[in-house]
Amino acid sequence: MAAIVTVLIGGPRMAHAAERAAGTEERPCPVAVPAGTTCGYLLVPERRDVPGSRTIRVGYAVHRSTSPQRRPDPVAYSSGGPGSPSLRLVGFLTQMFPDRDVVVVEQRGSRYSEPSLACPEVVRGLVETLKKPTATAEETAPVRQGALACQSRYQAEGIDLRGYRTEEIATDVADLRAALGYEQWNLMGVSYSTRTMAEAAARDPRGTRALVLDSFLPAQVNWYDDAAPDLRATLTKLGAAGRFDEMLARYNAAPAAYQTKDPLTRKRIDVRLTGDDIATILGEAMRETEFLPLVPALVDALADGRTELLRPVVDAAGDALTSHDWGLYYAVQCQDEVPFNTFAATAGPRLFTGVADAAVCAAWHLPRSLDESGPVEAPTLVLGGQYDPTTPPESARAAADDIPTARFAEFAGVGHGVFLASECGRRTISAFLDAPTSAASGAPAAGSAGAVCDPGAGASALVRPGDLHLTAAPYRISQSPALIAPLAVFVLVAAAQLAAGLVALVRRRGGGAVRALAGLTGLAFAGLTALSVTGVPDDIVFAIGLPPAIAWYGLLAAASMVLSIIAAFRLRAASADIVPVMTGLVFLTWMYGWALA
């Protein structure tokens, strides 16, 4: 009778899930992992609500801690997306939690699970849309066609996309704890996986010791409807909202042309980006904390028509298209996110992400999921980045206030994914997990991040207009190192000039002093330039510019060339003395006509 009551209370879903317990099977790790790591598959039903549903495999990895102070409760982590791979972070997480086992869980349908819902057809459709300088709302056909091709392929392979949603992914996490034999563990999610980990904690309260939600995406947030306002709010924090509006209008009226690499074929392709496209690409790039300081200067330059400065971001955006398993992404979004948004027209950019996702979901016709998430009982730490445009700290803080066991910490200067970008964030997480209910570690009752570090300190200074000499040359040189040849030849010739001048002085030959001074002046330019470059605290600035002082140091190079002219045209000058003159002329043309242009 107890069994009958349990089935009746649990409903059909629990009854079908009870037909078979989740098992595991070992496999070789598909990526490089630290020693002491084993990998495997969790064997689960594709749909727990359907009797006799076929078995699928969910990838995972377990790293056993060898620390003498090893704690019994591991950390279980999963990446966001949906559709972002997780296993590549095993090494990073083992360094972050050396005294705990680390369990990294893939999402069902990801590239390290079986089946893998990769969808290169969607990537091809996205690339095709970027080739056309049309309005965002008119560009969805190639993406929709690619998604339909994937859906047809999945159906032929017997894949039921209704089994790939947040509820099932969360239950996989809970089942894995039982299958691995851990009595309790700590759950950690970032971005989308904060939803799956929060639901897993609600479903498995006895097995969840503590919960960490980094860049929290609350279930009650309508992500698509809020995306454009959230991006604008972040730009306002950065002091770039006004110039952003000018940039948006400029390129919606006259799209910008770029040449970049096709992420699938690696061949060069031409793309045309409207203001909405650029806004979408910038929003994605602003997830990276190291990129954020450049935003004010970059947006200002784009508003003035300096389109070449966006090329590093465009190139990175192409590579990012292959970082997701798009079939899984759309399966989750079309059931758990898109149906809860209105997609009403709002002021500001029409972000391509929302337009394309709405079009794909309209074509796929997947059912809207039910909101069945339960309350979280475990002590919870919520972290937010000050400049996160994707999961803003304001919404995360409000959601944390609705969780009785939660506390919130905001980290200055940080974007999306606090634990990846902030040492203070990592220390805060570790201190919380050591004592999740202790006031000393920032317990829920304390209402703060604790005293392990200051989350408001250490932010990088923003690069404002005028702080850099804006130029695309450093990025171009990073792609084609041969472009720096004029500088290298100039420095070598200056060194040779100095040596020849000193020899002439020792031997008391004419012109030695002028030669030596010309070489010394050229080397002084090179030395000051090197000091200026190496003194830059963050190399990311070279994506869009150079220290302004370099333009003034160029006057030393010009003085070196003048001295070389004097040495070359004196009486009885050697014919070789014309070489520094020609080298200096070429270098100054290269520097002021290209590198600093």
Secondary structure by P-SEA (a helix, b strand, c coil): caaaaaaaaacaaaaaaacccbbbbbbcccccccccbbbbbbbbbccccccccbbbbbbbbbbbbcccccccbbbbbbbcccccccccaaaaaaaacccbbbbbbbcccccccccccccaaaaaaaaaaaacccccccccaaaaaaaaaaaaaaaaaccccccccaaaaaaaaaaaaaaacccbbbbbbcccaaaaaaaaaaaccccccbbbbccccccccccccaaaaaaaaaaaaaccaaaaaaaaaaaaabbbbbbbbccccccbbbbbbcaaaaaaaaaaaacccccccaaaaaaaaaaacccccaaaaaaaaaaaccccaaaaaaaaaacccccccccccccccccaaaaaaaaaaaaacccccccbbbbbccbbbbbbbcccccccaaaaaaaaaacccbbbbbbcccccccccccaaaaaaaaaaaacccccccccccccccccccccccccccccccccccccaaaaaaaaccccaaaaaaaaaaaaaaaaaaaaaaaacccaaaaaaaaaaaaaaaaaaaaaaaaaccccccccccccccccccaaaaaaaaaaaaaaaaccccccccaaaaaaaaaaaaaacccccc
